Amino acid sequence: MARKKRSPGDAGGTPATVALSRAGADFTVHAYEHDPAAGLPYGEEAARALGVAPERVFKTLVAEVDGALTVAVVPVAGSLDLKALAAAVGGKRAALADPAAAERATGYVRGGISPLGQRRRLPTVVDTSASAHGTVCVSAGRRGLEVELAPGALVELADAVLAPIARA
């Protein structure tokens, strides 16, 4: 497991790590070897590879709420409650977005979508369970790269709201 604190002058960062550096956020980058043959969902693979409890590793999902793209950040140990997501942003109906639309809007590839540094800032909701941890991990913007930061920093930097949007 590689642990590296990035600074604003580091080359090779992703839009997520660049955004964190520019904001002066305290964060740690964790790299691991992504194994497409493992057959695990991306978040579960990250938790296992990094030796972090799945409750502390959060996946970034893009949904459509009443036709508008919206980002949901939930623990990999659970799943997204689409009705709760819709309610959290004042909508009526939610469905997972088409992966190609999610990639176009965020600038990231599926399995590496970060809630930070997106091409177009989308409304974002982070599950309230994040607040129970000192730090959480989210994608740093590519498969095999996670960023660990305080939940409050994640919410602030993603301009997110906290709401109970995950199911166990």
N, C-alpha and C positions, 0 to 999 in steps of 0.2 A: 504494500500500500504506500503510495507516494503522498506525502503531505507537503504542501508548499503554500506559503502565504504570498500572494501576488501584490506587487506594488504598481502604482500608476505607470512606471517606466518599463514594466515587463513587456516584452514582445511576445506575440503568439497567443495572446489572450482571446477569449471569445467575447462577443458583445456583452454577455452577462458579467464576466469578470472585469471587463473594462468599465462597465457601469458601476460596479461595486467599488472599484478603485477610485473612480472619479468622485464618488459620493463619500469617500473616506471611510467606508464601512470596514468593520473588522470581520474577516472571513478567512477560511482555509479551503484550498482546492485539493480535492482527493481524486487521483487518477487510478484507473484500474483497466485491465485488458478486457475489452468487450468481446464476448465469445458468442457469435451468432448461432453456433451449433448447440449452445447450452439449452436452448428451448425454454428459457425462463422469460417472463415479462421483464422489461428493462429495469423497472424499479426494484423488483425482487433480486435481479442479478446484481444491482448496485449494492443493496443491503448486504447480500451474502459476500460479495467481493471485498467490501470495506469492513465487514465485521460489525456492522451497525444494526441495532434493532429496527425491524421494519416499521415500527411505530414512529421512528424518528426520520425515516426517509420518505420524502413526499414526491408524488408524481404530479406532473403538470398535464392537465387535460384541457382540450379546447372544445367547448360546446357552443351550440346556437341556442340562445334564449330569445324567443319571439323574433327569430331571424337575425339577431345580432350576435356576433362572435363574442364569447366570454370565456375567461380562463378560470379553471378550478384547480386548486392545489390541495390534494388529499393524500393521506398516508398510503404507502404501497400495501400496507397490511389490510386495507379496507377497499371500499369501492365508492364511487360517486353517487350520491342521491340526487338525481336530476330534478325532482320536484323541489327539493330543498335549495338547490342552486338557483332555480328560477325565482323562488320566493326571496332569496337573499338579494337579488338585484331588481326586485319589483316586477318580475315577469310572470307569465302564466305557464309557458311551455318550454321545455328544454330537451335537447337531443344532442348526442355527440356530433361534433362537426365532421365534415368530410376531411380526411387526413390531408389532402392536397390543399384545401382552403386553409387549414391550420398552419401548414408549412409556409404558404404564401404570406399569410398575415403576420406570422411571428418571425420569419426568417430563419427558422430552425427546422431540422429534419425530425421526423417522428422518432421517438425514443431519445431525443436530445433537446426537446423543447424546454426552455427555461422560462420561469415567470419573470425573469429579469432581462433587460436589454433587448426587448423584442423590437422588431422592425416598426410595428405599429402598436402603440400602447392600447391594450384591450382592457375592459373592465375585468377585475381580478378578485376572486374570493378565495381566501385561505381557510381551511377547516380549523375550527376552534381548538382541536386537539393539539395543534402546534404549540399553543401557549403552555402546555404542560411540560415542555422540554426546555432545557437551557439553550440547546442548539438543535437545529434541524438541517437535513441535507436536501438539496434540490438539484436538478440538472444544472450544470454550468454551461450548457449550450451545445454539447455534443455527446454522443454515446461514449461511455467510458470516462466521463468527467463529471464530478459532483462538486458542489460548493456547500460548505457548512457555515451557517451563520445563525445569529439569534433570531427567533421568530418575530420579534418586534421590528428588527431591521428588515426582514423579508417583507412584512406587511407595509412598512413605511416606503421602502424602495420600489415595491411593485404597485404602490398606491392602491393597495388592496383593502378589502373589508374582511373581518373575521366573522364567520358564521358556521353553524353546524351543518356541513354539507356532505359528510362522509358517513357511510354505513360500515359496521364491522363485518 
